[in-house]
Amino acid sequence: MTHGWSPNTIRDVRDEELTAIAKNTAGFLRQLRGEEAGIVKLADGREVSRLPGLVRWMWDGEFCGAINLRYQPGTEELPPYVSGHVGYSVVPWKRSRGYATRALSLLLPLARQAGLARVLLTCDADNIASCRVITANGGIAEGDEPNADRPDVRKLRFWIDTAPRGP
Ligand SMILES: CC(C)(COP(=O)(O)OP(=O)(O)OC[C@H]1O[C@@H](n2cnc3c(N)ncnc32)[C@H](O)[C@@H]1OP(=O)(O)O)[C@@H](O)C(=O)NCCC(=O)NCCS
């Protein structure tokens, strides 16, 4: 984050996360691991309860990015302010090495363990790299929806079955 990367792709959370880490590192890690309830600030400033979920770092000997899963136990439904079950971001200097594609493939069994038979992912229609990450992992397109953050670009919706796929 000190190099200019924000784990949240909709809102730049660098300053607040670095402050939280400095203030209470153990508490920050507990939240990251989903062991502690927390508050999430949305792009429009609203504060909502953090959904259960997990975060995994991408690592190749050094930090490459993060992928996260969020869900409501017992249902595949998501609250209207959550655009999908999975979010990911790779630091700019580690992109195009297959890391996001691999990270998503490793996250799907964890989503299944969490009780999700399928997961919803959304990405901006012009985010070609993210679309490829999703389709490489079996994403099936299911139309699009308005995009509150970028009204001029539609958000594409994809579902991925979490059952193990053949070779
Ligand atoms: C989207 C993102 C996570 C992809 O991460 P990555 O590790 O570079 O992705 P991969 O290396 O697994 O590449 C996936 C595919 O996208 C392609 N790709 C990578 N960067 C690309 C670019 N800038 N333009 C077009 N295609 C690109 C790769 O060639 C690969 O295609 P292939 O499967 O046909 O070989 C990364 O660009 C990122 O962090 N972007 C900002 C945050 C973001 O958009 N997150 C997703 C929100 S929905």
PDBQT file of the ligand as one rigid body, heavy atoms in Angstrom, charges set to zero:
ROOT
HETATM    1  C1  LIG A 201      -7.769  -7.756 -13.150  1.00  0.00    +0.000 C 
HETATM    2  C2  LIG A 201      -6.461  -8.169 -12.501  1.00  0.00    +0.000 C 
HETATM    3  C3  LIG A 201      -6.754  -8.695 -11.099  1.00  0.00    +0.000 C 
HETATM    4  C4  LIG A 201      -5.825  -9.275 -13.353  1.00  0.00    +0.000 C 
HETATM    5  O1  LIG A 201      -4.701  -9.767 -12.631  1.00  0.00    +0.000 OA
HETATM    6  P1  LIG A 201      -3.509 -10.541 -13.370  1.00  0.00    +0.000 P 
HETATM    7  O2  LIG A 201      -2.791 -11.326 -12.323  1.00  0.00    +0.000 OA
HETATM    8  O3  LIG A 201      -2.735  -9.591 -14.177  1.00  0.00    +0.000 OA
HETATM    9  O4  LIG A 201      -4.332 -11.514 -14.306  1.00  0.00    +0.000 OA
HETATM   10  P2  LIG A 201      -3.716 -12.774 -15.063  1.00  0.00    +0.000 P 
HETATM   11  O5  LIG A 201      -2.233 -12.623 -15.184  1.00  0.00    +0.000 OA
HETATM   12  O6  LIG A 201      -4.249 -13.995 -14.388  1.00  0.00    +0.000 OA
HETATM   13  O7  LIG A 201      -4.303 -12.545 -16.511  1.00  0.00    +0.000 OA
HETATM   14  C5  LIG A 201      -5.591 -12.883 -16.856  1.00  0.00    +0.000 C 
HETATM   15  C6  LIG A 201      -5.793 -12.629 -18.328  1.00  0.00    +0.000 C 
HETATM   16  O8  LIG A 201      -5.903 -11.222 -18.557  1.00  0.00    +0.000 OA
HETATM   17  C7  LIG A 201      -4.967 -10.838 -19.546  1.00  0.00    +0.000 C 
HETATM   18  N1  LIG A 201      -4.530  -9.504 -19.211  1.00  0.00    +0.000 N 
HETATM   19  C8  LIG A 201      -3.755  -9.140 -18.184  1.00  0.00    +0.000 A 
HETATM   20  N2  LIG A 201      -3.610  -7.796 -18.187  1.00  0.00    +0.000 NA
HETATM   21  C9  LIG A 201      -4.312  -7.343 -19.245  1.00  0.00    +0.000 A 
HETATM   22  C10 LIG A 201      -4.562  -6.057 -19.776  1.00  0.00    +0.000 A 
HETATM   23  N3  LIG A 201      -4.063  -4.952 -19.218  1.00  0.00    +0.000 N 
HETATM   24  N4  LIG A 201      -5.347  -5.960 -20.874  1.00  0.00    +0.000 NA
HETATM   25  C11 LIG A 201      -5.874  -7.061 -21.452  1.00  0.00    +0.000 A 
HETATM   26  N5  LIG A 201      -5.679  -8.314 -20.989  1.00  0.00    +0.000 NA
HETATM   27  C12 LIG A 201      -4.904  -8.434 -19.900  1.00  0.00    +0.000 A 
HETATM   28  C13 LIG A 201      -3.855 -11.862 -19.470  1.00  0.00    +0.000 C 
HETATM   29  O9  LIG A 201      -3.138 -11.918 -20.682  1.00  0.00    +0.000 OA
HETATM   30  C14 LIG A 201      -4.653 -13.112 -19.224  1.00  0.00    +0.000 C 
HETATM   31  O10 LIG A 201      -5.249 -13.545 -20.426  1.00  0.00    +0.000 OA
HETATM   32  P3  LIG A 201      -5.163 -15.068 -20.891  1.00  0.00    +0.000 P 
HETATM   33  O11 LIG A 201      -5.865 -15.867 -19.809  1.00  0.00    +0.000 OA
HETATM   34  O12 LIG A 201      -5.875 -15.068 -22.175  1.00  0.00    +0.000 OA
HETATM   35  O13 LIG A 201      -3.701 -15.368 -20.953  1.00  0.00    +0.000 OA
HETATM   36  C15 LIG A 201      -5.457  -6.992 -12.405  1.00  0.00    +0.000 C 
HETATM   37  O14 LIG A 201      -5.350  -6.396 -13.666  1.00  0.00    +0.000 OA
HETATM   38  C16 LIG A 201      -5.867  -5.943 -11.383  1.00  0.00    +0.000 C 
HETATM   39  O15 LIG A 201      -5.529  -6.049 -10.203  1.00  0.00    +0.000 OA
HETATM   40  N6  LIG A 201      -6.612  -4.912 -11.839  1.00  0.00    +0.000 N 
HETATM   41  C17 LIG A 201      -7.079  -3.873 -10.937  1.00  0.00    +0.000 C 
HETATM   42  C18 LIG A 201      -8.122  -4.406  -9.963  1.00  0.00    +0.000 C 
HETATM   43  C19 LIG A 201      -9.268  -5.067 -10.674  1.00  0.00    +0.000 C 
HETATM   44  O16 LIG A 201      -9.669  -4.659 -11.762  1.00  0.00    +0.000 OA
HETATM   45  N7  LIG A 201      -9.811  -6.108 -10.023  1.00  0.00    +0.000 N 
HETATM   46  C20 LIG A 201     -10.930  -6.847 -10.546  1.00  0.00    +0.000 C 
HETATM   47  C21 LIG A 201     -12.194  -6.126 -10.246  1.00  0.00    +0.000 C 
HETATM   48  S1  LIG A 201     -13.581  -6.990 -10.986  1.00  0.00    +0.000 SA
ENDROOT
TORSDOF 0
